């Protein structure tokens, strides 16, 4: 699965960055199952068109309808530079199957370490 184009980009009131993408194929329930390995997926199938949201704390949130090729991705404000490619990684490793899950989990760990370092107080700084 790949991004064909970015349709819209805007800064939200909370400072997060929202991007709307058009993908080369529709989002499937298989992709939702894949996302469950990385965060919280909420699935509302009682709607006319099944809707889902994905939340990865400190990383991103994703919202769309199953079967749509358009997707809205919000990047958390504090660490946008560290997580800018995370959605691209999800799409890439989805096609890799089980080996993609473990590889991406390793990359996530590296990103989390950087987030933790940035979030930690600077030693000797008492302000």
C-alpha positions as CSV (number, residue, x, y, z in Angstrom):
1,X,0.0,0.0,0.0
2,X,1.4,3.4,-0.9
3,X,0.5,7.1,-0.7
4,X,-0.5,8.5,-4.1
5,X,-0.8,12.1,-2.9
6,X,-1.3,14.4,0.0
7,X,-4.6,16.2,-0.4
8,X,-4.6,18.5,2.6
9,X,-2.3,19.6,5.4
10,X,-3.2,21.8,8.3
11,X,-2.2,22.7,11.8
12,X,-4.9,21.8,14.3
13,X,-5.9,23.9,17.3
14,X,-4.0,21.6,19.7
15,X,-0.8,22.1,17.6
16,X,-0.9,18.6,16.0
17,X,-0.4,18.3,12.3
18,X,-3.2,16.8,10.2
19,X,-2.6,15.4,6.8
20,X,-5.1,13.8,4.4
21,X,-3.7,11.2,2.0
22,X,-5.0,9.3,-1.0
23,X,-3.7,5.8,-1.1
24,X,-3.2,3.5,-4.1
25,X,-5.8,1.0,-2.7
26,X,-8.7,1.0,-0.3
27,X,-8.1,0.4,3.4
28,X,-9.1,-3.1,4.4
29,X,-10.0,-5.0,7.6
30,X,-6.7,-6.8,7.2
31,X,-4.9,-3.5,7.6
32,X,-6.9,-2.8,10.8
33,X,-5.8,-6.2,12.1
34,X,-2.2,-5.2,11.3
35,X,-2.6,-1.9,13.2
36,X,-3.7,-3.7,16.3
37,X,-0.1,-4.8,16.7
38,X,0.9,-1.1,17.2
39,X,-1.9,0.7,19.1
40,X,-5.6,0.9,19.8
41,X,-8.1,0.3,16.9
42,X,-11.7,1.3,17.3
43,X,-14.0,-0.1,14.7
44,X,-17.6,1.1,14.2
45,X,-19.2,-1.4,11.8
46,X,-22.8,-0.4,12.6
47,X,-22.5,2.7,10.3
48,X,-23.6,2.6,6.7
49,X,-19.9,2.5,5.8
50,X,-17.6,1.0,8.6
51,X,-15.5,3.6,10.2
52,X,-12.3,3.1,12.2
53,X,-9.8,5.1,14.2
54,X,-6.3,4.1,15.3
55,X,-4.4,5.7,18.1
56,X,-0.7,5.3,18.9
57,X,0.1,7.4,22.0
58,X,2.8,10.0,21.4
59,X,2.9,9.1,17.7
60,X,-0.2,9.4,15.4
61,X,-3.9,8.9,15.1
62,X,-5.5,7.6,11.9
63,X,-9.2,7.9,10.9
64,X,-11.0,6.7,7.8
65,X,-13.7,4.4,6.5
66,X,-13.0,0.8,5.7
67,X,-13.0,0.5,1.9
68,X,-11.9,4.1,1.3
69,X,-8.6,5.2,-0.2
70,X,-8.7,8.5,1.7
71,X,-7.2,8.6,5.2
72,X,-6.7,11.4,7.8
73,X,-3.5,11.2,9.8
74,X,-2.7,13.4,12.8
75,X,0.8,13.7,14.0
76,X,1.4,14.6,17.7
77,X,2.7,18.1,18.2
78,X,5.7,17.4,20.5
79,X,7.5,14.9,18.4
80,X,6.5,15.6,14.8
81,X,10.0,15.5,13.6
82,X,10.6,12.0,15.1
83,X,7.4,10.5,13.9
84,X,6.9,12.2,10.5
85,X,7.5,8.9,8.6
86,X,5.6,6.6,10.9
87,X,2.5,6.4,8.7
88,X,4.7,5.6,5.7
89,X,6.4,2.8,7.7
90,X,3.0,1.3,8.7
91,X,2.0,1.1,5.0
92,X,5.3,-0.3,3.9
93,X,5.6,-3.0,6.6
94,X,1.9,-4.0,6.2
95,X,2.9,-5.6,2.9
96,X,5.8,-7.4,4.6
97,X,3.5,-9.7,6.7
98,X,4.7,-11.1,10.1
99,X,8.3,-10.1,9.5
100,X,7.2,-6.5,8.9
101,X,5.5,-6.5,12.3
102,X,8.6,-7.4,14.2
103,X,10.8,-5.1,12.1
104,X,8.5,-2.1,12.7
105,X,8.3,-2.9,16.4
106,X,12.1,-2.6,16.6
107,X,12.0,0.7,14.8
108,X,9.3,1.9,17.1
109,X,11.5,1.1,20.1
110,X,14.2,3.3,18.6
111,X,11.7,6.2,18.1
112,X,10.4,5.7,21.7
113,X,14.0,6.0,23.1
114,X,14.4,9.3,21.3
115,X,11.1,10.5,22.6
116,X,12.1,9.5,26.1
117,X,15.4,11.3,25.9
118,X,13.8,14.5,24.6
119,X,11.1,14.3,27.3
120,X,13.6,13.8,30.2
121,X,14.7,16.8,32.1
122,X,18.2,18.0,31.3
123,X,20.6,17.0,34.1
124,X,21.8,20.0,36.1
125,X,18.9,22.2,34.8
126,X,16.9,23.3,37.8
127,X,14.5,25.7,36.0
